[in-house]
Amino acid sequence: MCCCRKLKQTSMVIGLTGSIGTGKTTVANIFHDLGAVVIDADRIAREIVEPQMPAWQQILDAFGDKVLNPDSTINRHCLGELVFNDRLSRERLNQITHPLIREVIRKQIFLSEQTNKIIVIDAPLLIEAGLQDMTDKIIVVSASRDTQIKRLKMRNLFSDLQIETRINSQLPLEVKIEKADYIINNDGNILETTTQIKKMWEELTKNDEEKTNK
């Protein structure tokens, strides 16, 4: 465990990541159903950019009011198109949001550790945002590029260009897999995925019990 967590060392903190379209949210939901506390980094990212929240003014200063809806909320589609197509803009947004996301996650881990449960940080940018320093283990959800493309077309109705831009904007899946303690192959059906997760869950809960009893 990384010493920078500075928390009670009783819970197992798992980093769950993958690339867009690999089905990470489905995996997170299964872990939640099994009893894990799931911290959703995407939800936190949405909350910190609400009007008058910490990142809102910084985003407005960096990108201008063209990224605002009429009600002053951030237009996520507009901002997404901007940052996915420009590396410097993406890096600027990450500089604004990542430190704030990390701080919220630290607080949520601290609160969740009081229950001594397994905690899962569900974060597509787990490694890019430096969140792996908070974890004991990393799980990467993997799927073929064809599967990613098919899911994104069905779920988001993205064009081929939009899909390629979004996949290529993220750290390559192969690099994430190199850092993984566990890999979930999510090319198959939900039953196959659930079987893999339940096997991991048994091992993780066993490790957590051994850790708690030390």
C-alpha positions in Angstrom: 0.0 0.0 0.0 1.3 3.5 -0.9 2.1 5.4 2.3 0.6 8.6 0.8 -2.9 7.4 1.5 -2.3 8.1 5.3 -5.6 6.3 6.1 -6.6 3.4 8.3 -5.0 0.4 6.7 -8.0 -1.9 7.1 -9.8 -1.7 3.8 -8.7 -3.0 0.4 -8.8 -0.1 -2.1 -9.1 -1.2 -5.7 -8.5 0.9 -8.7 -10.8 0.0 -11.6 -10.0 1.4 -15.0 -10.2 0.7 -18.7 -10.6 2.5 -21.9 -13.8 4.0 -23.3 -16.2 1.4 -24.5 -14.6 -1.5 -22.6 -17.6 -1.8 -20.2 -16.0 -0.5 -17.0 -19.3 0.8 -15.7 -20.9 -2.6 -16.0 -18.0 -4.1 -14.1 -18.3 -1.4 -11.4 -22.0 -2.2 -11.0 -21.3 -5.9 -10.4 -18.7 -5.1 -7.8 -21.3 -2.8 -6.1 -23.8 -5.6 -6.1 -21.3 -7.9 -4.5 -20.8 -5.5 -1.6 -18.0 -3.1 -2.6 -18.2 0.6 -1.9 -17.8 2.2 -5.4 -16.4 5.7 -5.7 -17.3 7.0 -9.2 -14.7 9.4 -10.4 -16.8 10.4 -13.4 -19.6 11.5 -11.1 -17.2 13.5 -9.0 -15.8 15.1 -12.2 -19.4 16.2 -13.1 -20.1 17.6 -9.6 -16.9 19.7 -9.3 -17.8 21.6 -12.5 -21.3 22.6 -11.5 -21.9 26.4 -11.3 -20.0 28.0 -8.5 -18.1 24.8 -7.7 -14.3 24.9 -7.6 -13.6 23.9 -11.2 -16.4 25.9 -12.8 -14.7 29.3 -12.8 -11.3 27.9 -13.7 -12.8 26.2 -16.8 -14.6 29.4 -17.7 -11.4 31.4 -17.4 -9.5 28.8 -19.5 -12.0 28.2 -22.3 -14.4 31.1 -22.2 -18.2 31.2 -22.1 -18.5 29.2 -25.3 -18.5 26.1 -23.1 -21.5 27.2 -21.1 -25.2 26.3 -21.6 -27.8 29.1 -21.2 -28.3 28.1 -17.6 -24.6 28.6 -16.9 -23.9 24.9 -16.5 -20.9 23.5 -18.4 -21.8 22.2 -21.9 -20.1 18.8 -21.6 -20.5 18.0 -25.3 -18.9 21.3 -26.4 -16.1 21.0 -23.9 -15.6 17.4 -24.8 -15.3 18.2 -28.5 -12.8 20.9 -27.7 -10.5 18.9 -25.5 -10.7 15.6 -27.4 -9.5 17.4 -30.5 -6.7 19.4 -28.9 -4.0 17.9 -26.7 -3.1 21.2 -25.0 -6.7 22.0 -24.2 -7.1 18.4 -22.7 -4.0 18.9 -20.6 -5.3 22.2 -19.3 -8.6 20.7 -18.3 -6.8 17.9 -16.6 -4.7 20.3 -14.6 -7.9 22.0 -13.4 -9.9 18.9 -12.6 -7.5 16.1 -11.5 -6.3 17.7 -8.3 -9.9 18.4 -7.2 -11.0 14.9 -8.1 -8.1 13.3 -6.2 -9.0 15.4 -3.1 -12.7 14.3 -3.1 -11.7 10.7 -3.6 -9.3 10.9 -0.7 -12.2 12.1 1.5 -14.6 9.4 0.3 -12.0 6.7 0.9 -11.5 8.0 4.5 -15.2 7.9 5.1 -15.7 4.5 3.5 -12.8 2.9 5.4 -14.8 3.2 8.6 -16.9 0.4 7.3 -13.9 -1.9 6.6 -15.3 -2.8 3.2 -13.6 -3.3 -0.1 -13.5 0.1 -1.9 -13.4 0.4 -5.7 -12.3 3.6 -7.3 -14.1 3.6 -10.7 -11.9 5.9 -12.8 -11.3 5.8 -16.6 -8.3 8.1 -16.0 -7.0 6.3 -12.9 -3.4 6.2 -14.1 -3.4 9.5 -16.0 -4.7 11.3 -12.9 -2.3 9.6 -10.5 -5.0 7.9 -8.6 -3.2 4.6 -8.6 -1.2 5.9 -5.6 -4.3 5.5 -3.5 -4.9 1.9 -4.4 -3.7 -1.6 -3.2 -4.6 -3.3 -6.5 -5.5 -2.3 -10.0 -8.1 -4.0 -12.2 -8.2 -3.2 -15.9 -11.3 -3.9 -18.0 -10.2 -5.0 -21.4 -12.1 -5.4 -24.7 -11.1 -5.5 -28.3 -11.1 -2.3 -30.4 -13.9 -3.7 -32.5 -16.0 -4.2 -29.3 -15.2 -0.7 -28.1 -16.3 0.8 -31.5 -19.5 -1.3 -31.5 -20.5 -0.2 -28.0 -19.8 3.4 -28.6 -21.9 3.5 -31.8 -24.8 1.8 -30.0 -24.5 3.8 -26.7 -23.4 7.3 -27.8 -24.2 7.3 -31.5 -20.7 8.6 -32.1 -19.4 8.9 -35.6 -16.3 6.8 -36.6 -14.1 10.0 -36.3 -15.5 10.8 -32.9 -14.8 7.2 -31.7 -11.3 7.2 -33.0 -10.6 10.6 -31.5 -11.8 9.6 -28.0 -10.1 6.2 -28.0 -6.8 7.7 -29.2 -7.0 10.5 -26.6 -6.7 8.0 -23.7 -3.7 6.1 -22.5 -3.4 3.0 -24.7 -5.2 0.0 -23.2 -2.0 -2.0 -23.5 -0.2 0.4 -21.2 -3.0 0.1 -18.6 -2.8 -3.6 -18.8 0.9 -3.6 -18.0 0.1 -1.9 -14.7 -2.8 -4.3 -13.8 -2.9 -6.8 -11.0 -6.1 -8.2 -12.5 -7.5 -8.1 -16.0 -11.2 -8.6 -16.9 -11.8 -9.6 -20.5 -15.1 -8.0 -21.3 -15.6 -9.1 -24.9 -18.1 -11.7 -23.9 -21.5 -11.7 -22.4 -22.6 -10.5 -19.0 -22.5 -14.0 -17.5 -18.8 -14.5 -18.6 -17.9 -11.1 -17.1 -19.7 -11.8 -13.9 -17.9 -15.2 -13.5 -14.5 -13.5 -13.8 -15.5 -10.8 -11.2 -16.9 -13.2 -8.7 -13.6 -15.2 -8.8 -11.7 -11.9 -8.2 -14.1 -10.9 -5.4 -13.4 -14.1 -3.5 -9.7 -13.5 -3.7 -10.0 -9.8 -2.8 -12.3 -10.5 0.2 -9.9 -13.1 1.5 -7.0 -10.7 1.2 -9.0 -8.0 2.9 -9.9 -10.3 5.8 -6.2 -11.3 6.2 -5.3 -7.6 6.2 -7.9 -6.7 8.8 -6.8 -9.5 11.1 -3.1 -8.4 11.1 
